[in-house]
């Protein structure tokens, strides 16, 4: 009984600690959950994509093109038979401020795609003046 209580305490402490960490903890929480629950028995694994924060300058009357919206993913490299298709998008707007980077049309593709699910973590596109 004491071992079980200790395990529950450690798991709860780990989850609380993860919730206060940066976005890298989301991957850790998923791995922790899979370790505890054995992946839920479904065999479906998660590929996590995180948008990179990017931006540009705002000058009235001088349009600047948007930089490419890029991302990182885990696991890297991707499993055999899995790749990405599509692209990220951001909320519309050209005035100074922040805009949300969204998943857009980005999705998993390939021969083994049925074994994986995509988790997307957005970020911020900024326009500075």
N, C-alpha and C positions, 0 to 999 in steps of 0.2 A: 504494500500500500504506500509506503514511504517513497519507494522508487517511482511509482506512478505519479504521486503528487509532485515529486521533484522534477520529473519530465514535463508535466503540465506547466509548472512554474518556469522552467527553462524555455519552453516553447512560447509562453505568454511574454516573457521578458524579451525574447528574440524578436517577436512580432512587434512589440511596442518600440523596441530599439529601431527596427526597420522602418516603422512608420515615421520616425523622426529623421531618417537619413535622406540623402538625395535619391534621385530616380533610379540609381543603380540597385537600390534595395528592392525595387519591384521584381527584378530578376531573382534576387536572393529569396524573396518571399515565395515566389513560384517554386523555386528549387526546394525550399524548406517544406512547402505543402506537398510536393511530390514525394519527398523523402518520408514524410509522416504518413501520407495516405497511399503511397505506392502508385502515384500517378492516377488515382481514382479508378484504376482498372480499365480505363477506356483506351489506353495506348496512344491517345492524342497528346502531342507535345506542343509547347508554345515557342514561337519565334517572336522575339520582342524587337520592335523597330522604334527608335527614338529620333525625332526630327532634331536637326541642329538649328540653333538660334542664329539667324542671319539678319542683315538689315541693309539699309541704303540711306543716302542723304536726301533731304528735301530742299529744293531751291525753287521759289516761285518762277514759273515760266521756263524752267530748265528741267525737262523730264529725264529722270535717271531710270534705266531699265532695272527690273528686279534681278538680283543674283539668283543663281540656281538654288532651289530648295533641296538640301541634301539630308542624309540620315545615316545613322549607324544601326547595326543590328547584332543580335546575339541569339544563337551561336554564330560565330564567324570563324571559319567559313560555314556557309549554309550546308545543310545535309544534302547528300547526293539526290538528284532528281527534284530539287526544289530551287526556284528562283523567284525574282520579283518582276512584276509588270505594272505599268502605270506610273503615276507621279503624284507628289504631294501638291497641295494647294494652300493658299492663304486667304484669309478674309479680305474682301475688297477694301480699297482705300488708298489714297495717295498723299494725305496730309500727315504731318508729323504725329507720331503716336505709335502704339503697339497693336499688332494684329495677330490673331491666332493662326498657327500653321496646323493644317488638318491632314488627315490621311488621303483625302482626294480619291484618286482611282487606284492607288497603290494596293496591290494584292499579291498573294502567293500564287505561283503557277508551277506546273511541272508534273512529272509522272508520280511523285510521292506526296503530292499536296494534301491528299486525304488524311495523312498521318499527322498533320500540323494545323495549328490555328495561329492567327496573327494577332498580336497585342500591339497596339499603337500608342505611343506616348508623344503628344504634341509638344509644341514649343512656341516661342514668340518670334515674330518678324517685326523689326522695329524700323521706323523711319525717323531719323534725327534731323533737326533743323540747324 
